[in-house]
């Protein structure tokens, strides 16, 4: 048998969620798609929920995470700021280290 510990992590600020797997997935989709609307569709999330998540992250983070441009002839768009990219990188590193730690802890047990 192959045992595995499952866990989800998130980062909070003042008791409010700043980043979790869902937020990071959305931010990565924004970076790839260049649009909040397209990003939401690509991960099967409603635009309203996506907008709400990005708005919450931008309000809670110490710096803006996304830059949004208003639509027009060429349409609007969204992209990540350098700070937003660093938050994703930090979250991914913490998440990877957490999984490694949990795997090591499980390996040390007699399950």
TADA-V959826 format. One line per field, one symbol per residue. psi: psi as a letter, one per 20 degrees, with the letter a starting at -180 (. if undefined). A space follows every 10 residues. Layout:
BEGIN
psi=???
END
This chain:
BEGIN
psi=qoqpppqpqr pqpljqpgqa hggggghhhg gghjpgghgg ghjlqqgggg ggggggghhh qirqhqppqq rbgirarqrq rhgghhgggg gggggghggg ggggghhirk .
END
